[in-house]
Amino acid sequence: MPARAFEGWSPSDEEDSSDEGDLVGVLESYTRELGVLCGGLEQQQLQDEDENPVEVGADTLASLEEMAGECATLLACLEAGEHSFEEADEEAYDLATEVPAHVR
């Protein structure tokens, strides 16, 4: 989960979160990683359907795709400067610590 990107970090921890470039870099990295995971999971699911029907879990794939989309949206907002850094920090932290609906 993307929460590992924020280990030891909280929105109120201004000294550690003052460098916006680090947050953008982390988001870029995890957005790419999530995209690769989604593609690999989808390909595995298609192969398994042909060989041995194995339920990979549509909810898992949907959650990964949703997280990748949220990361991309937040990254675009940060790069465009649409939100203040503090608001972006809080939104990123909320996204990173949110529990997917199918896990609840």
C-alpha angles and dihedrals in degrees: 000000000000091000088089088069088065100045109148092008132111133173091248093052096095097170093058096039099044095101106078091185091066092053092048090049092051092048091049091051095048093043089056091045092050091049091053091047092050092050093047093047092049092049091048090049091052092048092048091051090057097045109026120354103243121169106231090176123257088214090059093051092045091050092050091049091048092050091049090052092048091049091050092049094048091046091051090050092050093048092047092046092230094142130042112256092249092055091047090050092053093046092048091048091049091050092047094051098039115118113227114245094242091057096052 
